[in-house]
Every structure is written in C-alpha cells, then in structure tokens.
C-alpha cells in the first residue's frame, strides 16, 4: 500500500511540474509557443541510441549494442521455437491441425516483435550539413525530396533549439510483490524545435545522463541551444 501511495505521489508531482513549467525562463518567444509534452509513446527503460559524429558535416543517432542484442533475443527465441515446432510436426507426421497451427503463433509473435524492434532501432536518425537536412527514415532524401513536407524531417536551417523532456512510466507487474518490480522509471526524449514553434521527434530512451550529453554535443554541432525541462 505504501509503495502504491509513493508511486501515486510521484505521478502527481511529475504532472504538476509539467503543468507549472514556465518556458519564459529561456527568454525566447518561440519557447513560449512551443508545446512541452512528450511526442513519443516509447516506454524503453534503457539506452537504445548514442550520437555518433562521422565528420564535421554529419551526425547520427545509432542503435546501441544493448538495443541490438535485446531485439536479437526475441528473434532468436522465435527462430528456436519455429525449429522446435517444425521438428514436432515432422516427428508426429505432417498434420496441420488447429492445435499445431496455434502453436506456431509463439515463434511468429516473438520473431515478429524482435524484427520490429530491430528495424525500429536501426532506422537512420541523421543530421547532414551538406544536405542541410535532418531525417528519421530508411530512405535518404535526395534533391527531389521536399524535406519540409516530411513528418520526420526538417531543414537544419529551420532548427531553432533542442528540447529535452522526460515522462514517468509506471510498471504494472501484478505477478510480483517486490517493490523493485513495481517501481517506475523515467523515459527521456529529445526533440527539435523549429523556427515556427513546431517540433520534430528525434529519439527517446531511459538514460537521462546519456541523452543530455548527446544533446549538448548535438547543440554544438547545430549551433543551437538546449531547452531542458528535465
């Protein structure tokens, strides 16, 4: 009961802080017309990306080894389960009954989740000064692409600031009575704020210190300030 009360107090406190946040402290009218709620629905509790600067003209958020291994575990379980399913079907005779097909859902679900996470984490998140462009897409824009029309893209000249936010995610694990299993955690989010006050989502994960350090490096790369509400 005490743990639940603490979690409720923390959630209310975070909501209160978000509502009371005053962007006027940045002394910039664009900060006041910018929204200060998180864009992403991600609830990842660990570090999934790191900023890598290939040269003076290109910076990119790339998937960490941990994120790649995490998705690989799901895919591996899916592959192993599929091999077991095939072996079982062959040993018992090729009889595609409702039960045997139902067991196929297990490897399909695990393999599918793993592949989805792999593709999601490996999606390019690029800042390219030579192209004057930011994009979060598997397809690199060319001279025919209208960057301003991209939902996950922007001209670097239009970037006014970097926005750093966080949200509290509460674990729901009724199968365990330990307080650590029910304890929530923070997810941190980095966005671009454009000159018209609109935003473009960049990345989010569970390591606040790492994302803050990456935001500072990106701030120097783009020569724009970091607006932190963390």
Secondary structure, DSSP 8 states (H G I E B T S, - for coil): -HHHHHHHHHHHHHHHHHHH--GGGG--HHHHHS--S--------S--EEEEEEETTEEEEEE-HHHHHHHHHHHHHHHHHHHHHHHHHHHT-S---HHHHHHHHHHHHHHHHHHHHHHHHHS-EEEETTTTEEEESSS---TT--GGG-TTEEEGGGEEEEEEEEEEE----TT---HHHH--EEEEEEEEEETTS-EEEEEEES-HHHHHHHHHHHHHHHT-EEEE--
